[in-house]
Amino acid sequence: MTVFDVPGQEDNGYVFVQAVAFPQVLALPQWQSMPGGDVFTFRFSNGYGAVVTRAVGVTLESAFEFGVLDCTLAEPRLIVHPAMSASVVQGASYEQVAALLPLAEGLALHPAWQQSLVSLEDEEF
């Protein structure tokens, strides 16, 4: 739990917000706090990534959304990856997102990166 001091409150003015962590994956997310919740952006070494949003004021049973990212571009782009899901997963629980993240991290190397590696093998250094 994380404790925030609420402005304008006296001695007992605390708000408890459950902190969210995803120890199931090696990549550390970029975290952004938005007025409606939090956004966690993961970049994996396979050329893919994931974006996880958490809505404020919603129970952990349905507070999350999960999407797969193509991180081979300058700006990561949300994609549909058939091995993961047909679309963005909405209304997901923490457990569902925690199960999807390792699957995204374990995807085979992105085709664009495979092609780059083949091109590098032909180069003389």
FITORVO-488061 format. One record per atom (N, C-alpha, C, O): residue number from 1; residue in one letter; y negated, x negated, z. Coordinates in Angstrom, 1 decimal. Layout:
N
[fivo NUM,'A',[Y,X,Z]]
...
***
This chain:
125
[fivo 1,'M',[1.2,-0.8,0.0]]
[fivo 1,'M',[0.0,0.0,0.0]]
[fivo 1,'M',[-1.2,-0.9,0.0]]
[fivo 1,'M',[-1.3,-2.0,0.6]]
[fivo 2,'T',[-2.3,-0.4,-0.7]]
[fivo 2,'T',[-3.5,-1.1,-0.7]]
[fivo 2,'T',[-4.6,-0.2,0.0]]
[fivo 2,'T',[-4.6,1.0,-0.2]]
[fivo 3,'V',[-5.4,-0.8,0.8]]
[fivo 3,'V',[-6.4,-0.1,1.5]]
[fivo 3,'V',[-7.8,-0.3,0.9]]
[fivo 3,'V',[-8.2,-1.5,0.7]]
[fivo 4,'F',[-8.5,0.7,0.6]]
[fivo 4,'F',[-9.9,0.6,0.2]]
[fivo 4,'F',[-10.8,1.3,1.2]]
[fivo 4,'F',[-10.4,2.4,1.7]]
[fivo 5,'D',[-11.9,0.7,1.5]]
[fivo 5,'D',[-12.8,1.3,2.4]]
[fivo 5,'D',[-13.7,2.3,1.6]]
[fivo 5,'D',[-14.3,1.9,0.6]]
[fivo 6,'V',[-13.7,3.5,2.0]]
[fivo 6,'V',[-14.5,4.5,1.3]]
[fivo 6,'V',[-15.9,4.5,1.7]]
[fivo 6,'V',[-16.2,4.6,2.9]]
[fivo 7,'P',[-16.9,4.3,0.8]]
[fivo 7,'P',[-18.3,4.3,1.2]]
[fivo 7,'P',[-18.7,5.6,1.8]]
[fivo 7,'P',[-18.3,6.7,1.4]]
[fivo 8,'G',[-19.6,5.5,2.8]]
[fivo 8,'G',[-20.1,6.7,3.5]]
[fivo 8,'G',[-19.2,7.2,4.6]]
[fivo 8,'G',[-19.6,8.2,5.2]]
[fivo 9,'Q',[-18.1,6.7,4.8]]
[fivo 9,'Q',[-17.2,7.1,5.8]]
[fivo 9,'Q',[-17.4,6.3,7.1]]
[fivo 9,'Q',[-17.8,5.1,7.0]]
[fivo 10,'E',[-17.1,6.9,8.2]]
[fivo 10,'E',[-17.2,6.2,9.5]]
[fivo 10,'E',[-16.0,5.3,9.8]]
[fivo 10,'E',[-15.4,4.7,8.9]]
[fivo 11,'D',[-15.5,5.3,11.0]]
[fivo 11,'D',[-14.4,4.4,11.4]]
[fivo 11,'D',[-13.1,4.7,10.7]]
[fivo 11,'D',[-12.4,3.7,10.4]]
[fivo 12,'N',[-12.8,5.9,10.4]]
[fivo 12,'N',[-11.5,6.2,9.9]]
[fivo 12,'N',[-11.5,6.5,8.4]]
[fivo 12,'N',[-10.7,7.3,7.9]]
[fivo 13,'G',[-12.5,6.0,7.7]]
[fivo 13,'G',[-12.7,6.2,6.3]]
[fivo 13,'G',[-11.8,5.3,5.4]]
[fivo 13,'G',[-12.4,4.4,4.7]]
[fivo 14,'Y',[-10.5,5.6,5.3]]
[fivo 14,'Y',[-9.7,4.8,4.4]]
[fivo 14,'Y',[-8.9,5.7,3.4]]
[fivo 14,'Y',[-8.5,6.8,3.8]]
[fivo 15,'V',[-8.7,5.1,2.3]]
[fivo 15,'V',[-7.9,5.8,1.2]]
[fivo 15,'V',[-6.7,4.9,1.0]]
[fivo 15,'V',[-6.9,3.7,0.7]]
[fivo 16,'F',[-5.5,5.4,1.0]]
[fivo 16,'F',[-4.4,4.7,0.7]]
[fivo 16,'F',[-3.9,4.9,-0.7]]
[fivo 16,'F',[-3.6,6.1,-1.1]]
[fivo 17,'V',[-3.8,3.9,-1.5]]
[fivo 17,'V',[-3.3,4.0,-2.8]]
[fivo 17,'V',[-2.1,3.1,-3.0]]
[fivo 17,'V',[-2.1,1.9,-2.6]]
[fivo 18,'Q',[-1.0,3.7,-3.5]]
[fivo 18,'Q',[0.2,2.9,-3.7]]
[fivo 18,'Q',[0.0,1.9,-4.8]]
[fivo 18,'Q',[-0.3,2.3,-5.9]]
[fivo 19,'A',[0.2,0.6,-4.5]]
[fivo 19,'A',[0.0,-0.5,-5.5]]
[fivo 19,'A',[1.3,-0.4,-6.4]]
[fivo 19,'A',[2.4,-0.1,-6.0]]
[fivo 20,'V',[1.1,-0.7,-7.7]]
[fivo 20,'V',[2.1,-0.7,-8.7]]
[fivo 20,'V',[2.4,-2.1,-9.2]]
[fivo 20,'V',[1.5,-2.8,-9.6]]
[fivo 21,'A',[3.7,-2.5,-9.1]]
[fivo 21,'A',[4.1,-3.8,-9.6]]
[fivo 21,'A',[5.4,-3.6,-10.4]]
[fivo 21,'A',[6.1,-2.7,-10.1]]
[fivo 22,'F',[5.6,-4.5,-11.3]]
[fivo 22,'F',[6.8,-4.4,-12.2]]
[fivo 22,'F',[7.5,-5.7,-12.1]]
[fivo 22,'F',[7.4,-6.5,-13.1]]
[fivo 23,'P',[8.3,-6.0,-11.1]]
[fivo 23,'P',[9.0,-7.3,-11.0]]
[fivo 23,'P',[10.2,-7.4,-11.9]]
[fivo 23,'P',[10.8,-8.4,-12.0]]
[fivo 24,'Q',[10.5,-6.3,-12.7]]
[fivo 24,'Q',[11.6,-6.3,-13.5]]
[fivo 24,'Q',[11.4,-7.2,-14.8]]
[fivo 24,'Q',[12.4,-7.5,-15.5]]
[fivo 25,'V',[10.2,-7.6,-15.1]]
[fivo 25,'V',[9.9,-8.4,-16.3]]
[fivo 25,'V',[9.2,-9.7,-15.8]]
[fivo 25,'V',[8.5,-9.7,-14.8]]
[fivo 26,'L',[9.3,-10.7,-16.7]]
[fivo 26,'L',[8.7,-12.0,-16.4]]
[fivo 26,'L',[7.2,-12.0,-16.7]]
[fivo 26,'L',[6.4,-12.7,-16.0]]
[fivo 27,'A',[6.8,-11.3,-17.7]]
[fivo 27,'A',[5.4,-11.3,-18.1]]
[fivo 27,'A',[4.5,-10.6,-17.1]]
[fivo 27,'A',[4.8,-9.5,-16.6]]
[fivo 28,'L',[3.4,-11.2,-16.8]]
[fivo 28,'L',[2.4,-10.5,-15.9]]
[fivo 28,'L',[1.4,-9.7,-16.8]]
[fivo 28,'L',[1.0,-10.2,-17.8]]
[fivo 29,'P',[1.1,-8.5,-16.4]]
[fivo 29,'P',[0.3,-7.7,-17.2]]
[fivo 29,'P',[-1.2,-8.0,-17.0]]
[fivo 29,'P',[-1.6,-8.5,-16.0]]
[fivo 30,'Q',[-1.9,-7.6,-18.1]]
[fivo 30,'Q',[-3.4,-7.6,-17.9]]
[fivo 30,'Q',[-3.7,-6.2,-17.3]]
[fivo 30,'Q',[-3.2,-5.2,-17.9]]
[fivo 31,'W',[-4.4,-6.1,-16.3]]
[fivo 31,'W',[-4.7,-4.9,-15.6]]
[fivo 31,'W',[-6.1,-4.5,-15.7]]
[fivo 31,'W',[-7.0,-5.3,-15.6]]
[fivo 32,'Q',[-6.3,-3.2,-16.1]]
[fivo 32,'Q',[-7.7,-2.6,-16.2]]
[fivo 32,'Q',[-7.7,-1.4,-15.3]]
[fivo 32,'Q',[-6.8,-0.5,-15.4]]
[fivo 33,'S',[-8.7,-1.2,-14.6]]
[fivo 33,'S',[-8.9,0.0,-13.8]]
[fivo 33,'S',[-9.9,0.9,-14.5]]
[fivo 33,'S',[-11.0,0.5,-14.9]]
[fivo 34,'M',[-9.5,2.1,-14.8]]
[fivo 34,'M',[-10.3,3.1,-15.5]]
[fivo 34,'M',[-10.6,4.2,-14.5]]
[fivo 34,'M',[-9.9,4.4,-13.5]]
[fivo 35,'P',[-11.6,5.1,-14.8]]
[fivo 35,'P',[-11.9,6.2,-13.9]]
[fivo 35,'P',[-10.7,7.1,-13.7]]
[fivo 35,'P',[-10.6,7.7,-12.6]]
[fivo 36,'G',[-9.9,7.3,-14.7]]
[fivo 36,'G',[-8.8,8.2,-14.6]]
[fivo 36,'G',[-7.5,7.6,-14.1]]
[fivo 36,'G',[-6.5,8.3,-13.9]]
[fivo 37,'G',[-7.5,6.2,-14.0]]
[fivo 37,'G',[-6.2,5.6,-13.6]]
[fivo 37,'G',[-6.3,4.1,-14.0]]
[fivo 37,'G',[-7.3,3.5,-14.1]]
[fivo 38,'D',[-5.1,3.5,-14.1]]
[fivo 38,'D',[-4.9,2.1,-14.4]]
[fivo 38,'D',[-4.2,1.9,-15.7]]
[fivo 38,'D',[-3.4,2.7,-16.1]]
[fivo 39,'V',[-4.5,0.8,-16.4]]
[fivo 39,'V',[-3.8,0.4,-17.6]]
[fivo 39,'V',[-3.3,-1.0,-17.5]]
[fivo 39,'V',[-4.0,-1.9,-17.1]]
[fivo 40,'F',[-2.0,-1.1,-17.7]]
[fivo 40,'F',[-1.3,-2.4,-17.6]]
[fivo 40,'F',[-0.8,-2.7,-19.0]]
[fivo 40,'F',[-0.1,-2.0,-19.6]]
[fivo 41,'T',[-1.3,-3.9,-19.5]]
[fivo 41,'T',[-0.9,-4.3,-20.9]]
[fivo 41,'T',[0.0,-5.6,-20.7]]
[fivo 41,'T',[-0.5,-6.6,-20.2]]
[fivo 42,'F',[1.2,-5.5,-21.2]]
[fivo 42,'F',[2.2,-6.6,-21.2]]
[fivo 42,'F',[2.3,-7.2,-22.6]]
[fivo 42,'F',[2.2,-6.5,-23.6]]
[fivo 43,'R',[2.4,-8.6,-22.7]]
[fivo 43,'R',[2.7,-9.3,-23.9]]
[fivo 43,'R',[3.9,-10.1,-23.7]]
[fivo 43,'R',[4.0,-11.0,-22.8]]
[fivo 44,'F',[4.9,-9.9,-24.5]]
[fivo 44,'F',[6.2,-10.6,-24.3]]
[fivo 44,'F',[6.3,-11.7,-25.4]]
[fivo 44,'F',[5.7,-11.7,-26.4]]
[fivo 45,'S',[7.2,-12.6,-25.1]]
[fivo 45,'S',[7.4,-13.8,-26.0]]
[fivo 45,'S',[8.1,-13.5,-27.3]]
[fivo 45,'S',[8.2,-14.3,-28.2]]
[fivo 46,'N',[8.6,-12.2,-27.4]]
[fivo 46,'N',[9.3,-11.8,-28.6]]
[fivo 46,'N',[8.4,-11.2,-29.7]]
[fivo 46,'N',[8.8,-10.8,-30.7]]
[fivo 47,'G',[7.1,-11.2,-29.4]]
[fivo 47,'G',[6.1,-10.7,-30.3]]
[fivo 47,'G',[5.7,-9.2,-30.1]]
[fivo 47,'G',[4.9,-8.6,-30.7]]
[fivo 48,'Y',[6.4,-8.6,-29.1]]
[fivo 48,'Y',[6.2,-7.2,-28.7]]
[fivo 48,'Y',[5.5,-7.2,-27.4]]
[fivo 48,'Y',[5.3,-8.2,-26.7]]
[fivo 49,'G',[5.1,-6.0,-27.0]]
[fivo 49,'G',[4.4,-5.9,-25.7]]
[fivo 49,'G',[4.6,-4.4,-25.3]]
[fivo 49,'G',[5.3,-3.7,-25.9]]
[fivo 50,'A',[4.0,-4.1,-24.2]]
[fivo 50,'A',[4.0,-2.7,-23.7]]
[fivo 50,'A',[2.7,-2.4,-23.0]]
[fivo 50,'A',[2.1,-3.2,-22.4]]
[fivo 51,'V',[2.4,-1.1,-23.1]]
[fivo 51,'V',[1.2,-0.6,-22.4]]
[fivo 51,'V',[1.7,0.5,-21.5]]
[fivo 51,'V',[2.4,1.4,-21.9]]
[fivo 52,'V',[1.3,0.4,-20.2]]
[fivo 52,'V',[1.7,1.4,-19.2]]
[fivo 52,'V',[0.4,1.9,-18.6]]
[fivo 52,'V',[-0.4,1.1,-18.1]]
[fivo 53,'T',[0.3,3.2,-18.6]]
[fivo 53,'T',[-0.9,3.8,-17.9]]
[fivo 53,'T',[-0.4,4.6,-16.7]]
[fivo 53,'T',[0.7,5.2,-16.7]]
[fivo 54,'R',[-1.2,4.6,-15.7]]
[fivo 54,'R',[-0.9,5.3,-14.5]]
[fivo 54,'R',[-2.1,6.2,-14.2]]
[fivo 54,'R',[-3.2,5.7,-13.9]]
[fivo 55,'A',[-1.9,7.5,-14.1]]
[fivo 55,'A',[-2.9,8.5,-13.8]]
[fivo 55,'A',[-3.2,8.5,-12.3]]
[fivo 55,'A',[-2.2,8.5,-11.5]]
[fivo 56,'V',[-4.4,8.6,-11.9]]
[fivo 56,'V',[-4.8,8.7,-10.5]]
[fivo 56,'V',[-4.6,10.1,-10.1]]
[fivo 56,'V',[-5.0,11.1,-10.8]]
[fivo 57,'G',[-4.1,10.3,-8.9]]
[fivo 57,'G',[-4.0,11.7,-8.3]]
[fivo 57,'G',[-2.8,12.4,-8.7]]
[fivo 57,'G',[-2.7,13.6,-8.5]]
[fivo 58,'V',[-1.9,11.7,-9.4]]
[fivo 58,'V',[-0.6,12.3,-9.8]]
[fivo 58,'V',[0.5,11.6,-9.1]]
[fivo 58,'V',[0.5,10.4,-8.9]]
[fivo 59,'T',[1.5,12.4,-8.7]]
[fivo 59,'T',[2.7,11.8,-8.0]]
[fivo 59,'T',[3.4,10.7,-8.9]]
[fivo 59,'T',[3.3,10.8,-10.1]]
[fivo 60,'L',[4.0,9.8,-8.3]]
[fivo 60,'L',[4.7,8.7,-9.0]]
[fivo 60,'L',[5.9,9.2,-9.9]]
[fivo 60,'L',[6.4,8.5,-10.7]]
[fivo 61,'E',[6.3,10.5,-9.7]]
[fivo 61,'E',[7.4,11.0,-10.5]]
[fivo 61,'E',[6.9,11.4,-11.9]]
[fivo 61,'E',[7.8,11.5,-12.8]]
[fivo 62,'S',[5.6,11.5,-12.1]]
[fivo 62,'S',[5.2,11.9,-13.5]]
[fivo 62,'S',[3.8,11.2,-13.8]]
[fivo 62,'S',[3.1,11.8,-14.7]]
[fivo 63,'A',[3.4,10.2,-13.2]]
[fivo 63,'A',[2.1,9.6,-13.3]]
[fivo 63,'A',[2.0,8.6,-14.5]]
[fivo 63,'A',[0.9,8.1,-14.8]]
[fivo 64,'F',[3.1,8.2,-15.1]]
[fivo 64,'F',[3.0,7.1,-16.1]]
[fivo 64,'F',[3.2,7.5,-17.5]]
[fivo 64,'F',[3.8,8.5,-17.8]]
[fivo 65,'E',[2.6,6.7,-18.4]]
[fivo 65,'E',[2.9,6.8,-19.8]]
[fivo 65,'E',[3.3,5.4,-20.3]]
[fivo 65,'E',[2.8,4.4,-19.7]]
[fivo 66,'F',[4.2,5.3,-21.3]]
[fivo 66,'F',[4.7,4.0,-21.7]]
[fivo 66,'F',[4.7,4.0,-23.2]]
[fivo 66,'F',[5.1,4.9,-23.9]]
[fivo 67,'G',[4.2,2.9,-23.8]]
[fivo 67,'G',[4.3,2.7,-25.2]]
[fivo 67,'G',[4.6,1.2,-25.6]]
[fivo 67,'G',[4.3,0.3,-24.8]]
[fivo 68,'V',[5.2,1.0,-26.8]]
[fivo 68,'V',[5.5,-0.3,-27.2]]
[fivo 68,'V',[4.3,-0.8,-28.1]]
[fivo 68,'V',[3.8,-0.1,-28.9]]
[fivo 69,'L',[4.0,-2.1,-28.0]]
[fivo 69,'L',[2.9,-2.7,-28.7]]
[fivo 69,'L',[3.5,-3.8,-29.7]]
[fivo 69,'L',[4.4,-4.4,-29.4]]
[fivo 70,'D',[2.8,-3.9,-30.8]]
[fivo 70,'D',[3.0,-5.0,-31.8]]
[fivo 70,'D',[1.9,-6.0,-31.4]]
[fivo 70,'D',[0.7,-5.8,-31.6]]
[fivo 71,'C',[2.4,-7.2,-30.8]]
[fivo 71,'C',[1.5,-8.2,-30.3]]
[fivo 71,'C',[1.3,-9.4,-31.3]]
[fivo 71,'C',[0.8,-10.4,-30.9]]
[fivo 72,'T',[1.8,-9.2,-32.5]]
[fivo 72,'T',[1.7,-10.3,-33.5]]
[fivo 72,'T',[0.3,-10.2,-34.2]]
[fivo 72,'T',[-0.1,-11.1,-35.0]]
[fivo 73,'L',[-0.4,-9.1,-34.0]]
[fivo 73,'L',[-1.8,-8.9,-34.6]]
[fivo 73,'L',[-2.8,-9.5,-33.6]]
[fivo 73,'L',[-2.5,-9.7,-32.4]]
[fivo 74,'A',[-4.0,-9.7,-34.1]]
[fivo 74,'A',[-5.1,-10.2,-33.3]]
[fivo 74,'A',[-5.4,-9.2,-32.1]]
[fivo 74,'A',[-5.6,-9.6,-31.0]]
[fivo 75,'E',[-5.4,-7.9,-32.4]]
[fivo 75,'E',[-5.5,-6.8,-31.4]]
[fivo 75,'E',[-4.1,-6.1,-31.3]]
[fivo 75,'E',[-3.7,-5.6,-32.4]]
[fivo 76,'P',[-3.5,-6.1,-30.2]]
[fivo 76,'P',[-2.2,-5.4,-30.1]]
[fivo 76,'P',[-2.3,-4.0,-30.6]]
[fivo 76,'P',[-3.3,-3.3,-30.2]]
[fivo 77,'R',[-1.3,-3.5,-31.3]]
[fivo 77,'R',[-1.3,-2.1,-31.8]]
[fivo 77,'R',[-0.1,-1.3,-31.3]]
[fivo 77,'R',[1.0,-1.9,-31.3]]
[fivo 78,'L',[-0.4,-0.1,-30.9]]
[fivo 78,'L',[0.7,0.8,-30.5]]
[fivo 78,'L',[1.6,1.1,-31.6]]
[fivo 78,'L',[1.1,1.5,-32.7]]
[fivo 79,'I',[2.9,1.0,-31.5]]
[fivo 79,'I',[3.9,1.2,-32.5]]
[fivo 79,'I',[5.0,2.1,-32.0]]
[fivo 79,'I',[5.2,2.3,-30.8]]
[fivo 80,'V',[5.8,2.7,-32.9]]
[fivo 80,'V',[7.0,3.4,-32.6]]
[fivo 80,'V',[8.1,2.4,-32.9]]
[fivo 80,'V',[8.3,2.0,-34.0]]
[fivo 81,'H',[8.9,2.1,-31.9]]
[fivo 81,'H',[10.1,1.3,-32.1]]
[fivo 81,'H',[11.3,2.1,-31.8]]
[fivo 81,'H',[11.5,2.5,-30.7]]
[fivo 82,'P',[12.1,2.3,-32.8]]
[fivo 82,'P',[13.3,3.2,-32.7]]
[fivo 82,'P',[14.3,2.8,-31.6]]
[fivo 82,'P',[14.9,3.7,-30.9]]
[fivo 83,'A',[14.4,1.5,-31.3]]
[fivo 83,'A',[15.3,1.1,-30.2]]
[fivo 83,'A',[14.8,1.5,-28.8]]
[fivo 83,'A',[15.5,1.5,-27.9]]
[fivo 84,'M',[13.5,1.7,-28.7]]
[fivo 84,'M',[12.9,2.0,-27.4]]
[fivo 84,'M',[12.6,3.5,-27.2]]
[fivo 84,'M',[13.1,4.1,-26.3]]
[fivo 85,'S',[11.9,4.1,-28.2]]
[fivo 85,'S',[11.6,5.5,-28.1]]
[fivo 85,'S',[10.9,6.0,-29.4]]
[fivo 85,'S',[10.4,5.2,-30.1]]
[fivo 86,'A',[11.0,7.3,-29.6]]
[fivo 86,'A',[10.5,7.8,-30.9]]
[fivo 86,'A',[8.9,8.0,-30.8]]
[fivo 86,'A',[8.3,8.1,-31.9]]
[fivo 87,'S',[8.4,7.9,-29.6]]
[fivo 87,'S',[6.9,8.0,-29.5]]
[fivo 87,'S',[6.5,7.4,-28.1]]
[fivo 87,'S',[7.4,6.8,-27.4]]
[fivo 88,'V',[5.3,7.6,-27.8]]
[fivo 88,'V',[4.8,7.2,-26.4]]
[fivo 88,'V',[5.5,8.2,-25.4]]
[fivo 88,'V',[5.6,9.4,-25.6]]
[fivo 89,'V',[6.1,7.6,-24.4]]
[fivo 89,'V',[6.7,8.3,-23.3]]
[fivo 89,'V',[5.6,8.8,-22.3]]
[fivo 89,'V',[4.9,8.0,-21.7]]
[fivo 90,'Q',[5.5,10.1,-22.2]]
[fivo 90,'Q',[4.5,10.7,-21.3]]
[fivo 90,'Q',[5.2,11.4,-20.1]]
[fivo 90,'Q',[6.3,11.9,-20.2]]
[fivo 91,'G',[4.4,11.4,-19.0]]
[fivo 91,'G',[4.9,12.1,-17.8]]
[fivo 91,'G',[6.1,11.4,-17.2]]
[fivo 91,'G',[7.0,12.0,-16.6]]
[fivo 92,'A',[6.2,10.1,-17.4]]
[fivo 92,'A',[7.3,9.3,-16.9]]
[fivo 92,'A',[7.2,8.9,-15.4]]
[fivo 92,'A',[6.1,8.9,-14.9]]
[fivo 93,'S',[8.3,8.7,-14.8]]
[fivo 93,'S',[8.3,8.2,-13.4]]
[fivo 93,'S',[8.2,6.7,-13.4]]
[fivo 93,'S',[8.4,6.0,-14.4]]
[fivo 94,'Y',[8.0,6.1,-12.2]]
[fivo 94,'Y',[7.9,4.7,-12.1]]
[fivo 94,'Y',[9.3,4.1,-12.5]]
[fivo 94,'Y',[9.4,3.1,-13.1]]
[fivo 95,'E',[10.4,4.8,-12.1]]
[fivo 95,'E',[11.7,4.3,-12.4]]
[fivo 95,'E',[12.0,4.2,-13.9]]
[fivo 95,'E',[12.6,3.3,-14.3]]
[fivo 96,'Q',[11.5,5.2,-14.6]]
[fivo 96,'Q',[11.7,5.3,-16.0]]
[fivo 96,'Q',[11.0,4.1,-16.7]]
[fivo 96,'Q',[11.5,3.4,-17.6]]
[fivo 97,'V',[9.7,3.9,-16.3]]
[fivo 97,'V',[8.9,2.8,-16.9]]
[fivo 97,'V',[9.5,1.5,-16.5]]
[fivo 97,'V',[9.6,0.5,-17.3]]
[fivo 98,'A',[10.0,1.3,-15.2]]
[fivo 98,'A',[10.6,0.1,-14.8]]
[fivo 98,'A',[11.9,-0.2,-15.6]]
[fivo 98,'A',[12.3,-1.4,-15.7]]
[fivo 99,'A',[12.6,0.8,-16.1]]
[fivo 99,'A',[13.8,0.6,-16.9]]
[fivo 99,'A',[13.4,0.3,-18.3]]
[fivo 99,'A',[14.1,-0.5,-19.0]]
[fivo 100,'L',[12.3,0.8,-18.9]]
[fivo 100,'L',[11.9,0.6,-20.2]]
[fivo 100,'L',[11.3,-0.8,-20.5]]
[fivo 100,'L',[11.5,-1.4,-21.5]]
[fivo 101,'L',[10.6,-1.3,-19.5]]
[fivo 101,'L',[9.9,-2.6,-19.6]]
[fivo 101,'L',[10.9,-3.7,-20.0]]
[fivo 101,'L',[10.6,-4.5,-20.9]]
[fivo 102,'P',[12.0,-3.9,-19.2]]
[fivo 102,'P',[12.9,-5.0,-19.6]]
[fivo 102,'P',[13.6,-4.8,-21.0]]
[fivo 102,'P',[13.9,-5.7,-21.7]]
[fivo 103,'L',[13.7,-3.5,-21.4]]
[fivo 103,'L',[14.2,-3.3,-22.8]]
[fivo 103,'L',[13.2,-3.8,-23.8]]
[fivo 103,'L',[13.6,-4.4,-24.8]]
[fivo 104,'A',[11.9,-3.5,-23.6]]
[fivo 104,'A',[10.9,-4.0,-24.5]]
[fivo 104,'A',[10.9,-5.6,-24.5]]
[fivo 104,'A',[10.7,-6.2,-25.6]]
[fivo 105,'E',[11.0,-6.1,-23.3]]
[fivo 105,'E',[11.0,-7.6,-23.2]]
[fivo 105,'E',[12.2,-8.2,-23.9]]
[fivo 105,'E',[12.1,-9.4,-24.4]]
[fivo 106,'G',[13.3,-7.5,-23.9]]
[fivo 106,'G',[14.5,-8.0,-24.5]]
[fivo 106,'G',[14.8,-7.7,-26.0]]
[fivo 106,'G',[15.8,-8.0,-26.5]]
[fivo 107,'L',[13.8,-7.0,-26.6]]
[fivo 107,'L',[13.9,-6.8,-28.1]]
[fivo 107,'L',[14.1,-8.0,-28.8]]
[fivo 107,'L',[13.6,-9.1,-28.4]]
[fivo 108,'A',[14.8,-8.0,-30.0]]
[fivo 108,'A',[14.9,-9.1,-30.8]]
[fivo 108,'A',[13.5,-9.6,-31.3]]
[fivo 108,'A',[12.6,-8.8,-31.3]]
[fivo 109,'L',[13.5,-10.8,-31.7]]
[fivo 109,'L',[12.2,-11.4,-32.1]]
[fivo 109,'L',[11.6,-10.6,-33.2]]
[fivo 109,'L',[12.2,-10.2,-34.2]]
[fivo 110,'H',[10.3,-10.4,-33.1]]
[fivo 110,'H',[9.5,-9.6,-34.1]]
[fivo 110,'H',[9.7,-10.2,-35.5]]
[fivo 110,'H',[9.7,-11.4,-35.7]]
[fivo 111,'P',[9.9,-9.3,-36.6]]
[fivo 111,'P',[10.2,-9.8,-37.9]]
[fivo 111,'P',[9.0,-10.8,-38.4]]
[fivo 111,'P',[9.3,-11.7,-39.1]]
[fivo 112,'A',[7.8,-10.5,-38.1]]
[fivo 112,'A',[6.7,-11.4,-38.5]]
[fivo 112,'A',[6.9,-12.8,-37.9]]
[fivo 112,'A',[6.6,-13.8,-38.5]]
[fivo 113,'W',[7.3,-12.9,-36.6]]
[fivo 113,'W',[7.5,-14.2,-36.0]]
[fivo 113,'W',[8.8,-14.9,-36.5]]
[fivo 113,'W',[8.8,-16.1,-36.7]]
[fivo 114,'Q',[9.8,-14.1,-36.9]]
[fivo 114,'Q',[11.0,-14.7,-37.5]]
[fivo 114,'Q',[10.6,-15.3,-38.8]]
[fivo 114,'Q',[11.0,-16.5,-39.1]]
[fivo 115,'Q',[9.8,-14.7,-39.6]]
[fivo 115,'Q',[9.3,-15.2,-40.9]]
[fivo 115,'Q',[8.5,-16.5,-40.7]]
[fivo 115,'Q',[8.6,-17.4,-41.4]]
[fivo 116,'S',[7.7,-16.5,-39.7]]
[fivo 116,'S',[6.9,-17.6,-39.4]]
[fivo 116,'S',[7.7,-18.8,-39.0]]
[fivo 116,'S',[7.5,-20.0,-39.4]]
[fivo 117,'L',[8.8,-18.6,-38.2]]
[fivo 117,'L',[9.7,-19.7,-37.8]]
[fivo 117,'L',[10.4,-20.2,-39.0]]
[fivo 117,'L',[10.6,-21.5,-39.1]]
[fivo 118,'V',[10.8,-19.4,-39.9]]
[fivo 118,'V',[11.5,-19.9,-41.1]]
[fivo 118,'V',[10.5,-20.7,-42.0]]
[fivo 118,'V',[10.9,-21.8,-42.5]]
[fivo 119,'S',[9.3,-20.3,-42.1]]
[fivo 119,'S',[8.3,-21.1,-42.8]]
[fivo 119,'S',[8.0,-22.4,-42.1]]
[fivo 119,'S',[7.9,-23.4,-42.8]]
[fivo 120,'L',[8.0,-22.5,-40.8]]
[fivo 120,'L',[7.8,-23.7,-40.1]]
[fivo 120,'L',[9.0,-24.7,-40.3]]
[fivo 120,'L',[8.8,-25.9,-40.3]]
[fivo 121,'E',[10.2,-24.1,-40.5]]
[fivo 121,'E',[11.3,-25.0,-40.7]]
[fivo 121,'E',[11.2,-25.8,-41.9]]
[fivo 121,'E',[11.8,-26.9,-42.0]]
[fivo 122,'D',[10.5,-25.3,-42.9]]
[fivo 122,'D',[10.4,-25.9,-44.2]]
[fivo 122,'D',[9.2,-26.9,-44.3]]
[fivo 122,'D',[9.1,-27.7,-45.2]]
[fivo 123,'E',[8.4,-26.9,-43.2]]
[fivo 123,'E',[7.3,-27.9,-43.2]]
[fivo 123,'E',[7.7,-29.2,-42.7]]
[fivo 123,'E',[8.6,-29.4,-41.9]]
[fivo 124,'E',[7.0,-30.2,-43.2]]
[fivo 124,'E',[7.2,-31.6,-42.8]]
[fivo 124,'E',[6.0,-32.0,-41.9]]
[fivo 124,'E',[4.9,-31.9,-42.3]]
[fivo 125,'F',[6.3,-32.5,-40.8]]
[fivo 125,'F',[5.3,-32.9,-39.8]]
[fivo 125,'F',[5.2,-34.4,-39.7]]
[fivo 125,'F',[4.4,-34.9,-39.0]]
***
